Amino acid sequence: MTSIAANIRHIYEQIKHIQEHHHMQPTQVELVAVSKHCSVPQIEEAIAAGQRVFGENRVQEAMQKWPDLKRRYPDVKLHLIGPLQTNKVKESLELFDVIEVVDRPRLVEVLAKYDPCEHRPVTFFVQVNTGQEEQKSGVLPSDLSRLLMLCEEQGLKISGLMCIPPQQELPSLHFALLANLAKRHHLPYVSMGMSGDFEQAVAQGATHIRLGTAIFGSRS
Ligand SMILES: *Cc1c(COP(=O)(O)O)cnc(C)c1O
């Protein structure tokens, strides 16, 4: 077994262990393999190990690696987990299956302009800036209701929330806040937890965890 395959298997074992430990329903947590900075052979190693869901944080990089990979592995799903500029919306709707980073009115309006019937089905999450960090994207928690209302008006269906907690803070408060907001707005999906804190995220009800380093090793 390759190390990537072993890492993936180990992560699924950890998820199962955490759910048992917390007496949770053994629900399926979607492991999003974050392949930013990874080569195509590394990605193919993960695919060979059975991994089918991947995440990229830069549209440009994803456009270089993924159109060909998706042609060759049509059942693979790709998530956008980094900032989306409005001038990249069209190509993003053609490439990504889940866009986790809806975060501002202008982006909602541009996304909603594209007729979903003319496109592949795409799932949307709203990114919440739970730490209210100025340099980070994401809607502020206090502006979330208004943004979700706009999405509804514009016909953009939102299925979940996503966050990236501030680096110096305990992630658990941010995970609790995000899970709460999702519940309050009746959104089924919660994307939270990275390599350093995914155990905590799973324990707090993450439906999607986004792991790069734990699968592919550290990015140089
Ligand atoms: C890079 C990245 C991850 C994965 O980070 P690791 O610590 O390598 O697991 C998750 N989410 C986002 C938004 C990222 O940019």
The ligand as an ORCA input file, in Angstrom:
! r2SCAN-3c Opt
* xyz 0 1
  C      -5.174     24.112      2.522
  C      -6.552     24.102      3.015
  C      -7.033     23.009      3.765
  C      -6.185     21.814      4.141
  O      -5.203     22.175      5.060
  P      -4.294     21.062      5.786
  O      -3.875     21.706      7.032
  O      -3.168     20.779      4.848
  O      -5.141     19.865      6.003
  C      -8.358     23.053      4.180
  N      -9.167     24.088      3.883
  C      -8.742     25.149      3.170
  C      -9.693     26.264      2.869
  C      -7.421     25.192      2.717
  O      -7.009     26.254      2.007
*
